[in-house]
Amino acid sequence: MSFIFLHWLRLDAAYHPVSQAFQVPARLGKIDLIDQRFIARAHAHNVQVHVWTINDPDAMQHYLNLGVDGLITDYPDRLLRILNRQPAEETLWATP
């Protein structure tokens, strides 16, 4: 069963990782998929969280603050500007 559904049902402890990262959209319609608990539970399973497609600078900062491991965007220049403002130890990676 999908981690996201187990997360919503608060049964994510039953998840057995089959991948190293979840690459998920930030929203499904009007439903926010990514929150601090989702990220914490994924990390508890040693799974990274990559969120896509984030083009708004405020949203980029929001997801970085939540602790995502990767952020996919159509505007890497915007993301690089934000990452350059972050302390070095918080910047995980960026590819223009």
N, C-alpha and C positions, 0 to 999 in steps of 0.2 A: 504494500500500500504506500502511497505517496507520503513523504514526510510532511508536506503542507497540510494534508488532511489529518494526519496524526497529531500535528501541532495544534490545529483548531480544536480537536477533540481532547486535547491535553493528554494524549497517549504517546507522545513522541519518544518516551523512554523505550518503547517497544521497537523503535526503528533500528534496523541493522544497515549501516552504511554500505552502499555499493559504488559510491563515487567520492571524489576528493572535493567536489564543489557543487553547490546548487547555483545554477544561473537562472534567475527568476525575474519576471517583470515586477515592478514596484506595486502595481495595482492590477486587479482583475475586475474590469468594469469600475464600480464604485467601491470595491473592497480593497483596503490596504493589505498587501500580503506580507510586507516586511515590517517587523517591529523589533524592539530590543529582546523580547522573549524568543522570537524566532531565531534571531542571530545567536543568542546565548545557547539555545538548545542545539542548533546546528554545530556550534563550536564545541559543545560538550561531546559531540560525536566525531570531533576532529574533521568537520566538513566546513569548508569556506563558503561564504555567501557572496555571490556576484549579482548585482541588481542592474536591470536594463529597462528601457533605454532612457536615461536621465539626461535631459538637455537644459533644464533650468538651473542656474547657479545656486539658488536657494535650496532647491531639492537636492542638488549634489552635496551641499554642505550638510543638510539634514541627514542623508544616508551615511555620509562619512562620520558624523557625530554618533550615529547609532552603532557604528562599528563594522560596516560591511567591509569585506576583504577586497572587493573589486567593484568597479563602477563602469558600465558601458554607456557610451555617449556618442552622439553624432558630432559633438563639438569638443574635441579633446583640448583645444586651446583654452576654453572656459575652465575645464577641469584642472588643467595645469596651473592656471592662475590661482585657483583655490588651493591646490596642493602646495604651491610655493609659499602660501601664507601659513601652512600647517607647520608645527615643529617637526624637524627631520625624523624623529623616531615614530611619528604617527603616519608618515607617508610610506605606503607599502609599495606601490608601483604606479607608473603611468606610461602609456605608450602613445605618442602623438600620431 
